[in-house]
Amino acid sequence: MDKRVGFIGLGIMGIPMVHNLIKAGFEVTVYNRTALKAAQMVAEGATKAISPKELTLENSVIITMVSDTPDVESIILGKNGVLESIKPDSVVIDMSTISPQVTQKIAARLREKKAHMLDAPVSGGEQGAVDGTLSIMVGGDIDILERCRSMLEAMGKNIVHVGSNGMGQTVKLMNQIIAAGNLNATVEALVFAQKHGVDLRKAIEAVQGGAAGSWQLSHLAPCMIRRDFKPGFMVDLMQKDLRLVMEDSESMRVSLPATSLIHQMFHSLQATGEGKSGTQALIKVMERLAGIEVK
Amino acid sequence: MDKRVGFIGLGIMGIPMVHNLIKAGFEVTVYNRTALKAAQMVAEGATKAISPKELTLENSVIITMVSDTPDVESIILGKNGVLESIKPDSVVIDMSTISPQVTQKIAARLREKKAHMLDAPVSGGEQGAVDGTLSIMVGGDIDILERCRSMLEAMGKNIVHVGSNGMGQTVKLMNQIIAAGNLNATVEALVFAQKHGVDLRKAIEAVQGGAAGSWQLSHLAPCMIRRDFKPGFMVDLMQKDLRLVMEDSESMRVSLPATSLIHQMFHSLQATGEGKSGTQALIKVMERLAGIEVK
């Protein structure tokens, strides 16, 4: 396979992902709205393009890693976008987390140009991007995935094909529904125990090996206890993902009672200026509700 | 320590626990409301008492393993109960799951007789009871726990002292808050994915290794997918525990928004005759809400 790739979106995730592609021997052309970050990557061996359209002229695989649905739409479908110059049999790999339904729409537009799409959102956060250990959930044609596998393997470890276009995004949102629900359950339990004066460290030790065990409990409850609210994953990003879940649940007519409630709880954190905190700050909302004052 | 113990309550948990005590060399006297089950244990080497009071005359350690708060109250505080014949320095170990606040009240009554109490509820279910691998969360005086440790080790593995009387029960309820929340998150995510036509097995494979990982996802989602609703843990018992959580959250003034919602969702299962199903049947409620018909 071609060792050239175009990469659009140099945020906290995109930069380390490009690093790992360069390290694995790929020739990377980058585009970013903020030119400064692109210049930085050029210093490390990347080439810079002045628009998604120009980047696409020179590459037959284009990766997008941006914030939200409208960003992907504008990069691919907008003026000077990918669609204007894409060649037949090229592949767009969107690794952002965006709407499953818009993903299907974009894939259809690319298909009209005889190009392919993979939706390949990731989990594992900044650390996973740096370490090249991201989990990647892939929707799209499995042959196209196989063609791009070595490239994805430069950035991630657990690469799973989950279905057709849009389904990578659906599974990513599923991941967020569970992560938010498990986090909230942990928070309600800790506040309940705290109100009873239980030693929370001992309580976690007692329950985490059994039916209450979860990644959220093991990784985030200790942060809550030592009042460490540094972001592993930011509240604002969780809220963006839960907004996608809510929009999708509305159009698909699927009721998600607890997820919807938890989305509202997170609003309370955003209302008090905690949008940039880690999701474990959710315990502050539940403490407020329980009338617990923490110094 | 004394190798004699009195055991009250021969249900699905109590019977295998008595087996394990006998196997570990303890002389067990049993009492059960339904005499038939006691007779069965006598055939296996136990002695039978005709009342909690009589059982207590002959034993200085008494274990109770019954269904609910009023059962424990009547066995200990009621007519012909434990309190009528308990000797100073005896120990009552309540391994049922009951109200933390009633536990404190019972402990105080025992203290008046210079007797001790441990609240030592378990998790791990019937299989854990059979295998002798129950997790045991202990509230009460740590010296008393040490005195009874070898007895508890005949029945369980992870024995953790979590605080004073009532705190064992509080941590058990905390365990149930998390288990119910994680289960519900799993269910909402699966129904969301199902509505999008995702292959659920692949989706679970993609997410269970990361931030969405939990015991509930790994153990119960596969049951849901193969429509296996046999009880690992019964809906009716989860509802009893969540009722204890709700009563306690009311009297302690602690808000548990999602736990309360999930308690209501489980009512829907009880309303359709699924009280004896495993908790994983919760997916049926969410499928109904989403208008999904499953053959």
Interface residues (C-beta under 8 A of the other chain):
Chain A: P100 S123 G124 S135 M137 N158 V160 H161 V162 G163 G166 M167 T170 V171 L173 M174 N175 Q176 I177 I178 A179 A180 G181 N182 N184 A185 T186 E188 A189 L190 V191 F192 A193 K195 H196 G197 V198 D199 K202 A203 E205 A206 V207 G209 G210 A211 A212 G213 S214 W215 Q216 L217 H219 F233 V245 D248 S249 M252 R253 V254 S255 L256 P257 A258 T259 L261 I262 M265 M286 L289 A290 G291
Chain B: P100 S123 G124 S135 M137 N158 V160 H161 V162 G163 G166 M167 T170 V171 L173 M174 N175 Q176 I177 I178 A179 A180 G181 N182 N184 A185 T186 E188 A189 L190 V191 F192 A193 K195 H196 G197 V198 D199 K202 A203 E205 A206 V207 G209 G210 A211 A212 G213 S214 W215 Q216 L217 H219 F233 V245 D248 S249 M252 R253 V254 S255 L256 P257 A258 T259 L261 I262 M265 M286 L289 A290 G291
